[in-house]
Amino acid sequence: MNPPSPLPALALLFNALVWGLSWIAFKALEAHGVHPLWSTVLVYGTALASLLIWRPQGLRTLVRHPYLIGLSVAAGLTNVGFNWSVTIGDVMRVVLLFYLMPVWSILLAWWLLDERPSKAGIVRLTLALCGVLLVLKNPGSDWPLPESLADGLALMAGFMFALTNALLRRWRSAPSDARAVAMFGGGVTIAGTIALIGLGNGTVAPLPELSSAWVGWALLLAAAFLAGNLALQYGAARLPAQTTSLIMLSEVVFASVSAVILGASQLNARTVTGGAMIVAAALLSALPSRRN
């Protein structure tokens, strides 16, 4: 029997690197007056246009697979939540809350993929939830609740990312170009809709004048997300949901280390302890895949 190919795991690792360092570009765009919702529209719009030029049949194929609208919504909300939260919040805190994804993955894999959690899976879920309670609990608050818009967006994005991965695996027989168009289209449509609503009520500023200073960041981010999305599809469709969650956990390392080095995060004992519990829960998710 031939050994399993390392390519799916390497593809997921590359996608984690893109997501883990994307905060640098989003904060740079915000510094030039570009709201993260507009950044998402620009980045995913550019990536979608490039994809359709390369694979023009993708849109026609998507029409023949209308159920992929669910993937489009899940991916769109993932990107809106993560991109917005990582721009306005503490990067490490946001990434840790986002990585409740292994908890959501256990529940979603049970519901969508009929992968029943083991006793060890329940232990992992409990460990991760205890960790997130520590991250959310502040000394001045009575309850461990999200304290900011960034917290809420990060939690929502983590759930939607887990749903995206589960749907990718459930619908892995769908053409890859249709799945890619659905995911990028969801990012453009949902971010654009929320941005227009915010523009109308004055909570989202309009796009600034075109400038090479911020357009360059947008193009770089679009190219990175296009490559990362295709890598995610390739890897997530070929590996179990729990294994995908484990490998994608490397995003925490990429994001946390870069954020601390560049001063975008502040360390404290509570966050470190809670984060360690979340990371430990995700690491333990490797055990079932090894037995299998």
C-alpha positions as CSV (number, residue, x, y, z in Angstrom):
1,M,0.0,0.0,0.0
2,N,1.4,3.4,-1.0
3,P,1.9,5.9,1.9
4,P,-0.6,8.8,1.9
5,S,0.4,11.9,0.0
6,P,1.7,14.8,2.1
7,L,0.2,17.3,-0.4
8,P,-3.2,17.8,1.2
9,A,-1.5,18.5,4.6
10,L,1.0,20.9,2.9
11,A,-1.9,22.7,1.1
12,L,-3.7,23.2,4.4
13,L,-0.5,24.5,6.0
14,F,-0.1,27.0,3.3
15,N,-3.7,28.2,3.7
16,A,-3.1,28.6,7.4
17,L,0.0,30.7,6.7
18,V,-2.0,33.0,4.5
19,W,-4.7,33.5,7.1
20,G,-2.2,33.7,9.9
21,L,-0.4,36.7,8.3
22,S,-3.4,38.3,6.6
23,W,-3.9,40.6,9.6
24,I,-0.8,42.6,8.5
25,A,-2.4,43.5,5.2
26,F,-5.8,44.2,6.7
27,K,-4.4,46.6,9.3
28,A,-2.3,48.3,6.6
29,L,-5.4,48.8,4.5
30,E,-7.3,50.2,7.5
31,A,-4.5,52.6,8.1
32,H,-5.1,54.0,4.6
33,G,-8.8,54.4,5.3
34,V,-10.1,51.2,3.9
35,H,-12.7,49.6,6.1
36,P,-12.2,45.8,6.4
37,L,-15.6,45.2,4.7
38,W,-14.4,47.1,1.7
39,S,-11.1,45.3,1.9
40,T,-12.9,42.0,1.8
41,V,-15.0,43.1,-1.2
42,L,-11.9,44.3,-3.1
43,V,-9.8,41.3,-2.3
44,Y,-12.4,38.6,-3.0
45,G,-13.7,40.5,-6.0
46,T,-10.3,40.6,-7.5
47,A,-9.7,36.9,-6.8
48,L,-13.1,36.0,-8.2
49,A,-12.5,38.0,-11.4
50,S,-9.1,36.3,-11.8
51,L,-10.6,32.9,-11.2
52,L,-13.4,33.5,-13.8
53,I,-10.8,34.6,-16.4
54,W,-8.8,31.5,-15.7
55,R,-11.8,29.1,-15.4
56,P,-14.8,30.8,-17.1
57,Q,-16.8,27.7,-16.9
58,G,-16.9,28.0,-13.1
59,L,-20.0,30.2,-13.1
60,R,-21.9,27.9,-15.4
61,T,-20.9,24.9,-13.3
62,L,-22.1,26.7,-10.1
63,V,-25.5,27.2,-11.7
64,R,-25.8,23.5,-12.2
65,H,-25.0,22.9,-8.5
66,P,-27.3,25.4,-6.6
67,Y,-26.9,23.6,-3.3
68,L,-23.4,25.3,-3.1
69,I,-25.2,28.5,-2.1
70,G,-24.8,27.1,1.4
71,L,-21.0,26.9,1.0
72,S,-21.1,30.5,-0.4
73,V,-22.9,31.8,2.7
74,A,-20.7,30.0,5.1
75,A,-17.5,31.1,3.4
76,G,-18.7,34.7,3.1
77,L,-19.5,35.0,6.8
78,T,-16.2,33.4,7.7
79,N,-14.3,36.0,5.7
80,V,-16.4,38.9,6.9
81,G,-16.1,37.9,10.6
82,F,-12.4,37.0,10.5
83,N,-11.2,39.9,8.4
84,W,-13.2,42.5,10.4
85,S,-12.3,41.1,13.8
86,V,-8.6,40.7,13.1
87,T,-8.4,44.3,11.8
88,I,-10.1,46.0,14.8
89,G,-9.2,43.6,17.7
90,D,-6.2,42.2,19.5
91,V,-4.8,39.7,16.9
92,M,-3.9,36.9,19.3
93,R,-7.3,37.1,21.2
94,V,-9.2,37.1,17.9
95,V,-7.3,34.1,16.6
96,L,-7.8,32.1,19.8
97,L,-11.5,32.7,19.7
98,F,-11.6,31.9,16.0
99,Y,-10.0,28.6,16.9
100,L,-12.9,27.3,18.8
101,M,-13.2,25.8,15.3
102,P,-12.2,22.3,16.6
103,V,-15.3,22.5,18.9
104,W,-17.6,23.4,16.1
105,S,-16.0,20.8,13.9
106,I,-16.8,18.0,16.3
107,L,-20.4,19.0,16.4
108,L,-20.8,19.8,12.7
109,A,-19.0,16.6,11.6
110,W,-21.5,14.7,13.8
111,W,-24.4,16.5,12.2
112,L,-23.3,16.8,8.6
113,L,-20.9,13.9,8.1
114,D,-22.3,11.3,10.6
115,E,-18.9,11.2,12.4
116,R,-20.0,10.5,15.9
117,P,-17.7,12.0,18.6
118,S,-15.9,9.6,20.9
119,K,-15.4,10.0,24.6
120,A,-12.1,11.6,23.8
121,G,-13.9,14.0,21.5
122,I,-16.2,15.1,24.3
123,V,-13.1,15.7,26.6
124,R,-11.5,17.8,23.9
125,L,-14.7,19.8,23.5
126,T,-14.9,20.5,27.2
127,L,-11.2,21.4,27.4
128,A,-11.6,23.9,24.6
129,L,-14.7,25.5,26.1
130,C,-13.0,25.9,29.4
131,G,-10.1,27.6,27.6
132,V,-12.4,30.1,25.8
133,L,-14.1,30.9,29.1
134,L,-10.7,31.9,30.4
135,V,-10.0,34.0,27.4
136,L,-13.3,35.8,27.6
137,K,-13.4,36.3,31.4
138,N,-12.1,39.7,32.4
139,P,-11.4,40.7,36.0
140,G,-14.1,43.4,35.9
141,S,-16.9,41.3,34.4
142,D,-19.2,38.8,36.1
143,W,-19.6,36.5,33.1
144,P,-17.2,35.3,30.4
145,L,-19.0,37.0,27.6
146,P,-17.6,38.6,24.4
147,E,-16.5,42.1,25.4
148,S,-16.3,43.7,22.0
149,L,-17.4,43.5,18.4
150,A,-14.1,41.8,17.6
151,D,-14.9,39.0,20.0
152,G,-18.3,38.4,18.6
153,L,-17.1,38.4,15.0
154,A,-14.2,36.0,15.8
155,L,-16.6,33.5,17.4
156,M,-19.0,33.7,14.5
157,A,-16.1,33.4,12.0
158,G,-14.8,30.3,13.7
159,F,-18.1,28.5,13.6
160,M,-18.6,29.5,9.9
161,F,-15.1,28.3,9.0
162,A,-15.8,24.9,10.7
163,L,-19.1,24.7,8.7
164,T,-17.2,25.6,5.5
165,N,-14.7,22.8,6.0
166,A,-17.5,20.3,6.7
167,L,-19.4,21.4,3.6
168,L,-16.3,21.1,1.5
169,R,-15.9,17.5,2.6
170,R,-19.6,16.7,2.3
171,W,-19.7,18.2,-1.3
172,R,-16.3,17.1,-2.4
173,S,-17.8,15.5,-5.5
174,A,-18.8,19.0,-6.8
175,P,-16.5,20.5,-9.3
176,S,-13.6,22.4,-7.7
177,D,-14.2,25.5,-9.9
178,A,-17.8,25.7,-8.8
179,R,-16.8,25.5,-5.2
180,A,-14.2,28.2,-5.6
181,V,-16.6,30.5,-7.4
182,A,-19.2,29.9,-4.6
183,M,-16.7,30.7,-1.9
184,F,-15.3,33.9,-3.4
185,G,-18.7,35.0,-4.6
186,G,-20.0,34.6,-1.0
187,G,-17.1,36.8,0.3
188,V,-17.9,39.6,-2.2
189,T,-21.7,39.4,-1.9
190,I,-22.0,39.2,1.9
191,A,-19.3,41.7,2.7
192,G,-20.6,44.1,0.0
193,T,-24.2,43.9,1.3
194,I,-23.1,44.6,4.9
195,A,-20.8,47.4,3.7
196,L,-23.6,49.1,1.7
197,I,-25.9,48.9,4.7
198,G,-23.2,50.4,6.9
199,L,-22.6,53.1,4.3
200,G,-26.2,54.0,4.3
201,N,-26.5,54.4,8.1
202,G,-23.1,56.1,8.4
203,T,-21.3,53.3,10.3
204,V,-19.0,52.4,7.4
205,A,-16.9,55.0,5.6
206,P,-16.7,55.1,1.8
207,L,-13.7,53.9,0.0
208,P,-10.8,56.5,-0.1
209,E,-9.4,57.7,-3.4
210,L,-7.3,55.3,-5.4
211,S,-3.8,55.2,-4.2
212,S,-0.9,52.8,-5.0
213,A,-0.2,52.7,-1.3
214,W,-3.3,50.7,-0.5
215,V,-4.2,49.2,-3.9
216,G,-0.9,47.3,-3.8
217,W,-1.8,45.7,-0.4
218,A,-5.3,44.7,-1.8
219,L,-3.8,43.1,-4.9
220,L,-1.2,41.2,-2.8
221,L,-3.9,40.0,-0.4
222,A,-6.2,38.9,-3.3
223,A,-3.4,36.8,-4.8
224,A,-2.6,35.2,-1.5
225,F,-6.3,34.4,-0.7
226,L,-6.9,33.0,-4.2
227,A,-4.0,30.6,-3.8
228,G,-4.9,29.8,-0.2
229,N,-8.6,29.1,-1.0
230,L,-7.6,26.6,-3.8
231,A,-5.2,25.0,-1.3
232,L,-7.9,24.7,1.3
233,Q,-10.3,23.1,-1.1
234,Y,-7.7,20.6,-2.2
235,G,-6.7,19.7,1.4
236,A,-10.1,19.8,3.2
237,A,-11.7,17.6,0.6
238,R,-9.1,14.8,1.1
239,L,-8.6,14.8,4.8
240,P,-11.0,14.1,7.8
241,A,-12.6,17.1,9.3
242,Q,-10.6,16.6,12.6
243,T,-7.3,16.4,10.8
244,T,-8.1,19.6,8.8
245,S,-8.8,21.3,12.1
246,L,-5.5,20.2,13.6
247,I,-3.4,21.3,10.6
248,M,-5.2,24.6,10.4
249,L,-4.3,25.2,14.0
250,S,-0.9,26.3,12.8
251,E,-2.5,29.6,11.9
252,V,-2.5,30.3,15.7
253,V,1.3,30.0,15.7
254,F,1.7,32.1,12.5
255,A,-0.7,34.8,13.8
256,S,0.4,34.9,17.4
257,V,4.1,35.0,16.8
258,S,3.9,37.7,14.2
259,A,1.5,39.7,16.2
260,V,3.7,39.7,19.3
261,I,6.8,40.5,17.3
262,L,5.0,43.4,15.6
263,G,3.2,44.7,18.7
264,A,-0.3,43.9,17.6
265,S,-1.1,41.7,20.7
266,Q,-0.6,41.9,24.4
267,L,0.2,38.8,26.5
268,N,-1.4,38.1,29.9
269,A,-1.5,35.0,32.0
270,R,-5.3,34.5,31.5
271,T,-5.1,34.6,27.7
272,V,-2.0,32.4,27.6
273,T,-3.6,29.8,29.9
274,G,-6.9,29.8,28.0
275,G,-5.2,29.7,24.7
276,A,-3.1,26.8,25.8
277,M,-6.2,24.9,26.6
278,I,-7.8,25.7,23.2
279,V,-4.6,24.6,21.5
280,A,-4.3,21.4,23.5
281,A,-7.9,20.5,22.6
282,A,-7.1,20.9,19.0
283,L,-3.9,19.0,19.2
284,L,-5.7,16.1,20.9
285,S,-8.0,15.9,17.8
286,A,-5.1,14.2,16.0
287,L,-5.5,11.1,18.1
288,P,-8.6,9.7,16.3
289,S,-7.1,10.2,12.9
290,R,-4.0,8.3,13.9
291,R,-6.0,5.4,15.1
292,N,-8.0,5.4,11.9
